[in-house]
Amino acid sequence: MNPFDATRVSGQVGPSALDVCEKCGSRVTGICRPLDVAALDDVASESEQTSLPARATLFREGDPATRAFSIMNGTVKLTRLLPDGRQQVVGFRFAGDIIGYTTAKTYPFDAELLTPSQFCRIDRPKLDKLLRTYPTLERRLLDLCLEELAQTQEHVVTVGRRTAESRVAAFILGLVEAQRRRGPLPKEIAMPMTRADIADFLGLTLETVSRTLTGFRKRNLIAEPAHQRMQILSMAGIMQLAEGEGD
């Protein structure tokens, strides 16, 4: 079991707790965005704030799905175990996203942290009760689920129809959009996943992803000024490549 560093937020929400909530990714763009102070108080009183280091596992595929997690900050990699024993990267989640909420009895994937991260975790019975109490919370969760479905459908098109260049360009735009939803777009965007993670997610080889990113740099479309950081030099160029489809 993971050594969660958990701090329970219970009872009345004082100024410090409210300050944490207001800066949380879920408050900015996630499930808590439409809540008023009273509803936020109730959600906070039923939740636990947890912190974990990079490379820690939040939960594993097949574990009982007893809790849902809202990402306050950080990046999470989702993977599934294939019949041949290999792992498949099925997605990445960012601040404001909710993970682990499923109708199944067990989690359908592993959730591994790519960066040090903070979460609000809540037991499913408590979350279900809050959803019945606050229709705005229920509606927001539905909206997030529909957004995730749309992203999954777009990813199927990306992997199934697009060229390698188009896939990598679309992935970069996905990182840009994830950042844009959470605040002003910085000069450099974080890219904490490895080249191998990206290749696995896009259905490409590691060599193809590395070669494609090198080509983007040589064409002055991107720069990588630091480890796990990327700067978009030509957004129009990346968008044009992302729109292209293979034969």
C-alpha positions as CSV (number, residue, x, y, z in Angstrom):
1,M,0.0,0.0,0.0
2,N,1.3,3.5,-0.9
3,P,2.6,5.6,2.0
4,F,0.2,8.5,1.5
5,D,1.1,11.7,3.3
6,A,-2.5,12.5,4.1
7,T,-3.9,15.6,5.8
8,R,-7.6,15.5,6.5
9,V,-9.6,18.6,5.9
10,S,-12.6,18.3,8.2
11,G,-15.2,20.4,9.9
12,Q,-15.4,24.1,9.1
13,V,-13.0,25.3,6.4
14,G,-10.8,28.0,7.8
15,P,-8.9,30.6,5.8
16,S,-5.9,28.4,5.2
17,A,-8.1,25.5,3.9
18,L,-10.1,27.8,1.7
19,D,-6.8,29.3,0.3
20,V,-5.7,25.7,-0.6
21,C,-9.0,25.1,-2.3
22,E,-8.9,28.3,-4.3
23,K,-5.4,27.5,-5.7
24,C,-6.3,23.8,-6.4
25,G,-6.5,22.6,-10.0
26,S,-10.0,21.2,-9.4
27,R,-11.2,24.7,-8.3
28,V,-9.7,26.3,-11.4
29,T,-10.8,23.8,-14.1
30,G,-12.0,20.6,-12.4
31,I,-14.9,19.2,-10.5
32,C,-15.0,22.0,-7.9
33,R,-15.1,24.9,-10.3
34,P,-18.9,25.6,-10.2
35,L,-19.2,25.2,-6.4
36,D,-20.1,28.0,-4.0
37,V,-18.4,28.4,-0.6
38,A,-21.0,26.2,1.2
39,A,-20.7,23.3,-1.3
40,L,-16.9,23.6,-1.3
41,D,-17.0,23.4,2.5
42,D,-18.9,20.2,2.3
43,V,-16.7,18.7,-0.3
44,A,-13.5,19.6,1.6
45,S,-14.9,18.2,4.9
46,E,-15.4,14.8,3.2
47,S,-12.1,14.8,1.4
48,E,-8.4,14.2,2.3
49,Q,-5.6,16.1,0.8
50,T,-2.8,13.7,-0.1
51,S,0.8,14.1,-1.4
52,L,3.0,11.6,-3.2
53,P,6.4,11.8,-4.8
54,A,7.2,11.2,-8.4
55,R,7.1,7.6,-9.6
56,A,4.7,6.6,-6.8
57,T,1.6,4.6,-7.7
58,L,-1.7,6.1,-6.8
59,F,-3.6,2.8,-7.4
60,R,-3.1,-0.3,-9.6
61,E,-5.3,-2.0,-12.2
62,G,-7.5,-4.5,-10.4
63,D,-7.5,-2.7,-7.0
64,P,-10.9,-2.2,-5.5
65,A,-12.3,1.1,-6.8
66,T,-13.2,2.5,-3.5
67,R,-12.0,6.1,-3.9
68,A,-11.9,8.8,-6.5
69,F,-9.0,11.3,-6.8
70,S,-9.0,14.9,-8.0
71,I,-5.6,16.2,-9.0
72,M,-4.7,19.4,-7.2
73,N,-1.4,19.7,-9.1
74,G,1.0,17.3,-10.9
75,T,0.9,14.9,-13.8
76,V,-0.3,11.3,-13.8
77,K,0.4,8.5,-16.3
78,L,-2.3,5.9,-16.8
79,T,-1.3,2.4,-18.0
80,R,-3.0,-1.0,-18.6
81,L,-1.4,-4.4,-18.6
82,L,-1.7,-6.3,-21.9
83,P,-2.2,-10.0,-22.1
84,D,1.4,-10.5,-23.2
85,G,2.7,-8.8,-20.0
86,R,3.6,-5.5,-21.6
87,Q,2.2,-2.2,-20.3
88,Q,0.3,0.2,-22.6
89,V,0.1,3.9,-21.8
90,V,-3.6,4.9,-22.2
91,G,-3.4,8.5,-21.1
92,F,-2.0,11.4,-19.1
93,R,-3.9,13.4,-16.5
94,F,-3.2,16.9,-15.2
95,A,-4.3,19.3,-12.5
96,G,-8.1,19.5,-12.3
97,D,-8.7,16.1,-13.7
98,I,-10.5,13.4,-11.7
99,I,-9.3,9.8,-11.9
100,G,-10.5,6.6,-10.4
101,Y,-14.2,7.3,-10.7
102,T,-15.7,4.2,-12.4
103,T,-18.8,2.1,-12.4
104,A,-16.6,-1.0,-12.2
105,K,-15.7,-2.6,-8.9
106,T,-12.0,-2.4,-9.7
107,Y,-9.7,0.3,-11.3
108,P,-9.3,-0.4,-15.0
109,F,-5.7,0.9,-15.1
110,D,-2.6,1.8,-13.1
111,A,-2.1,5.5,-12.1
112,E,1.6,6.4,-11.7
113,L,2.8,9.9,-10.8
114,L,5.3,11.5,-13.3
115,T,5.8,14.5,-10.9
116,P,5.4,15.1,-7.2
117,S,1.6,15.6,-6.9
118,Q,-1.2,16.5,-4.6
119,F,-4.7,15.1,-4.6
120,C,-8.0,15.4,-3.0
121,R,-9.2,11.8,-2.4
122,I,-12.7,10.9,-1.4
123,D,-14.5,7.6,-0.7
124,R,-17.0,6.6,-3.3
125,P,-20.0,6.5,-0.9
126,K,-19.2,10.1,0.3
127,L,-18.8,11.3,-3.3
128,D,-22.0,9.7,-4.4
129,K,-23.8,11.4,-1.5
130,L,-22.3,14.8,-2.5
131,L,-23.4,14.3,-6.1
132,R,-27.0,13.7,-5.0
133,T,-26.9,16.8,-2.7
134,Y,-25.4,19.2,-5.2
135,P,-26.7,18.9,-8.8
136,T,-24.0,21.4,-10.0
137,L,-21.3,19.0,-8.8
138,E,-23.0,16.1,-10.5
139,R,-23.3,18.1,-13.8
140,R,-19.7,19.1,-13.6
141,L,-18.6,15.5,-13.2
142,L,-20.7,14.5,-16.2
143,D,-19.1,17.3,-18.2
144,L,-15.6,16.1,-17.3
145,C,-16.5,12.5,-18.2
146,L,-17.8,13.7,-21.6
147,E,-14.7,15.8,-22.2
148,E,-12.6,12.7,-21.4
149,L,-14.7,10.6,-23.9
150,A,-14.1,13.2,-26.6
151,Q,-10.4,13.2,-25.9
152,T,-10.4,9.4,-26.2
153,Q,-12.2,9.5,-29.5
154,E,-9.8,12.1,-30.8
155,H,-6.9,9.9,-29.7
156,V,-8.3,6.9,-31.6
157,V,-8.3,9.0,-34.8
158,T,-4.8,10.3,-34.1
159,V,-3.4,6.8,-33.7
160,G,-5.4,5.2,-36.5
161,R,-5.2,7.7,-39.3
162,R,-2.4,10.2,-38.8
163,T,1.2,10.1,-39.8
164,A,4.0,10.0,-37.2
165,E,4.6,13.8,-37.5
166,S,0.9,14.5,-37.2
167,R,0.6,12.3,-34.1
168,V,3.5,14.0,-32.3
169,A,2.3,17.4,-33.3
170,A,-1.2,16.6,-32.0
171,F,0.3,15.4,-28.8
172,I,2.2,18.7,-28.3
173,L,-1.1,20.6,-29.0
174,G,-2.7,18.4,-26.3
175,L,-0.1,19.5,-23.8
176,V,-0.7,23.1,-24.8
177,E,-4.4,22.8,-24.4
178,A,-4.1,21.1,-21.0
179,Q,-2.0,24.1,-19.8
180,R,-4.3,26.7,-21.4
181,R,-7.3,25.3,-19.6
182,R,-5.5,25.8,-16.3
183,G,-4.3,29.3,-16.7
184,P,-2.1,31.6,-18.9
185,L,0.1,29.7,-21.3
186,P,3.7,29.9,-20.1
187,K,6.7,30.5,-22.4
188,E,7.8,26.9,-21.7
189,I,5.4,24.0,-21.2
190,A,6.1,21.0,-19.0
191,M,6.6,17.7,-20.6
192,P,7.3,15.3,-17.7
193,M,6.6,12.1,-19.7
194,T,9.5,10.2,-21.3
195,R,10.0,9.8,-25.0
196,A,9.1,6.1,-24.5
197,D,5.9,7.1,-22.7
198,I,5.0,9.3,-25.7
199,A,5.8,6.6,-28.2
200,D,3.7,4.0,-26.3
201,F,0.8,6.4,-26.1
202,L,0.9,7.3,-29.8
203,G,1.5,3.8,-31.1
204,L,5.0,4.7,-32.4
205,T,8.6,3.5,-31.7
206,L,10.9,5.4,-29.4
207,E,13.2,6.1,-32.3
208,T,10.4,7.6,-34.4
209,V,9.3,10.0,-31.6
210,S,12.9,11.1,-31.0
211,R,13.6,11.5,-34.7
212,T,10.4,13.5,-35.2
213,L,11.1,15.9,-32.3
214,T,14.6,16.4,-33.6
215,G,13.1,17.3,-37.0
216,F,10.7,19.8,-35.3
217,R,13.7,21.4,-33.6
218,K,15.7,21.6,-36.8
219,R,12.7,23.3,-38.5
220,N,12.5,25.8,-35.6
221,L,9.0,24.6,-34.7
222,I,10.0,23.9,-31.1
223,A,12.9,24.3,-28.7
224,E,13.7,22.2,-25.6
225,P,15.6,24.7,-23.4
226,A,15.7,22.4,-20.4
227,H,15.0,18.8,-19.4
228,Q,11.3,18.0,-19.7
229,R,10.5,21.5,-20.9
230,M,9.3,22.6,-24.4
231,Q,8.9,25.9,-26.0
232,I,6.6,26.3,-29.0
233,L,8.3,28.5,-31.6
234,S,5.7,28.1,-34.4
235,M,2.2,27.3,-33.1
236,A,0.9,27.7,-36.7
237,G,3.4,25.1,-37.9
238,I,2.6,22.6,-35.2
239,M,-1.1,23.1,-35.9
240,Q,-0.7,22.5,-39.6
241,L,1.2,19.3,-39.0
242,A,-1.4,18.1,-36.5
243,E,-4.2,18.6,-39.0
244,G,-2.5,16.3,-41.6
245,E,-3.7,12.7,-42.0
246,G,-1.9,9.7,-43.4
247,D,-3.0,7.7,-46.4
